[in-house]
Amino acid sequence: MPAAAVPAPAPRDPEYGNGPAGEPLTPPVPLAALLADRELGLRHLAGPAAAGVHGVHASEMPDPSPYLLGGELLLTAGAGPAEDPDGYVARLAGAGAAALGFGVAPVHEEVPAALAEACARHGLPLLEVPPRTPFSAVARAVGRLTAEARTRELRRTTEAQQALAAAAARPDPVPAVLARLAASLGGSVALWPGGRTAGPELPAPARQALSALLARVGREGGPATATDRAGGHHLAAYALAGRAALGTATPARAPGDHTVASVAAVLLTLLTAERPAGAEAAALTRLLLDGDPAAALTAGPWYAVHARGAGDPQALAAALGTVLLDPDEGGVRLLTDREPGVQPGWRLGVSAPAAPDALAAAGAQAGRALQRAEAARTPLARHADAGFAGLVGEAEARAHAEALLGPLSPALRETLRAWLAHHGSWDRTAAALGVHRNTVRQRVARCAVLLERDTDDPDVRMELWFALRQQ
């Protein structure tokens, strides 16, 4: 009989950006890689042949779904699904399991036909695990493939960053950086405005959607980044200085793509920014001559930023679209009229939007936010997030909620809703859901990773609660 499973490392889903403390992410292990391992001898019997495995879990429970985070290859010797194969498979699919592995002998000589039919019906890959293969061997194979994938991705990201830096040093740096970025991502890139592009021509739906994203992040008061999917492509846009923007479109998405594109955005900001920035230079002059920040600056809103990191403060300022900075040994203080986003190599604390006459309070907010970011080891913390306060109308509220909660499976959304309704009580949430308190802890932690939010922050909890009420 297969031995008890040794859980493999469960990397976070690459669709949702970097993990806490800037930790690089790892792609899931393709099901095909496990099927190709002759020592395991696994055989695909039913359901889709393609899936991504984030970890391995073994259970003989009739319903192991409360103990799954999503993305697991669940291994069983047949006791669990014996009485109700269809219900068993439906619960696994609903919990986001990646695949089901069935160990034949000694309980069953072959995989029950009813189980194979249920997996085909619910779209859950079904694998046969031969008697000679311990479940722990499958878990160790997933761990080994995960480590190999992580090493490959780190190497790819490092080489891409070096190539972008070399391209920025060429005589015509902007086209060189765009071409190098397109090659590194295996897709197409565009610089807006101006229409400079590199890489293969995009299909019309992807091209139109990318143009809309670029205009969105490039406008005054627009977001620092935005993403979408259209025409079979993953789309992303990054705000540069002077209301310019960088767009990327890739048929597939790797965990390091965001890091590579962010480096390119910083380089392009430095290469395309005008020096000095006219309005900000005039503001500095008025401030020095008149000593009145409210008169020196435009109406805004403005964001105060406190930052610590090992990078170049001037490059950070350029990435945030400002020349208003005050570097010292303890960090950097900045002032920008663009909503700041995560910056590689830096930890940021960002104030709420403020008018020029409220900059002292905004600076204090940014300082406290930076302390919270350092304590939580997150790349960015905000004093407040506008969330639903900035939305108008029921349709817009629902769209915002779906975009925010999109990374979460139905089971994770239900757990998060119950946890927030019970004011963060693990025990009361577990009792309400009928699961173990550790399962609640694991699911809420998974939500925080997928959403890239600090669930201990009351502002975040408020926005998540309003978003969940729209579902």
Secondary structure, DSSP 8 states (H G I E B T S, - for coil): -------------GGG---GGG------EEHHHHHT-TTTT-EEEES-S--EE-EEEE---S--GGG--SSEEEEE-SSTTSS-HHHHHHHHHHTT--EEEEE-SSS-SS--HHHHHHHHHHT--EEEE-TTS-HHHHHHHHHHHHHHHHHHHHHHHHHHHHHHHHHHTSSSHHHHHHHHHHHHHTSEEEEETTTEEESS---HHHHHHHHHHHHHHHSTT--SEEEEEETTEEEEEEE-GGG-EEEEEESS--TTHHHHHHHHHHHHHHHH--SS-HHHHHHHHHHHHH--HHHHS-S--BEEEEEEESS-HHHHHHHTT--EEEEETTEEEEEESS-----TTEEEEE---B-GGGHHHHHHHHHHHHHHHHHHT-SEEES---GGGG--SHHHHHHHHHHHHTTS-HHHHHHHHHHHHTTT-HHHHHHHHTS-HHHHHHHHHHHHHHHT--TTSHHHHHHHHHHHHT-
